[in-house]
Amino acid sequence: MTSLRKTILALTAGTGALVLTSLTASAGIVCSENVCWHTPDQYSYPLDARIVIHDDSWPADPHVVFREHEGRGYWKGDEWVTW
């Protein structure tokens, strides 16, 4: 009986770790008008930035342009705005 409990505990711990890993590893696609970029983090963007957030599996329209940039911020036209 003790072996069964250990097995169940190990499976539960492994499942919990897998769930936490998948939650922290999720990326997103963030768009400002037709300019989008990938982000590994979720931010609360200013309302006036008019940002739309999609999950990483979102199929981008052909008119979307991807511009990657590191750090916290967003594209406003051709300018990267940080805060």
Stockholm file with secondary structure:
# STOCKHOLM 1.0

chainA/1-83         MTSLRKTILALTAGTGALVLTSLTASAGIVCSENVCWHTPDQYSYPLDARIVIHDDSWPADPHVVFREHEGRGYWKGDEWVTW
#=GR chainA/1-83 SS CHHHHHHHHHHHHHHHHHHHHHHHTCCEEEEETTEEEEESSCCCCCGGGCEEEEETTCCCCTTCEECCCCSSEEEETTEEEEC
#=GC SS_cons        CHHHHHHHHHHHHHHHHHHHHHHHTCCEEEEETTEEEEESSCCCCCGGGCEEEEETTCCCCTTCEECCCCSSEEEETTEEEEC
//
